[in-house]
Amino acid sequence: MSLVKMSWIEKYRPDSLDNIIGQDHIIDQIKNYIKDRNLPNLLLYGPPGT
């Protein structure tokens, strides 16, 4: 998909946990789940842009 046709959300959304700014304690917990191969069911929500 070309950058011209890509929506703003798709263009700028983080593509890895390292690209998420803020909420370091939450990101660290998710990384621990992944490292331990014990990923529980998660529901992440919030207004667009958060």
Residue pairs with C-beta under 8 A, 6 or more apart in sequence:
1 10
3 11
9 48
14 20
17 27
17 30
17 31
20 27
30 42
33 39
33 40
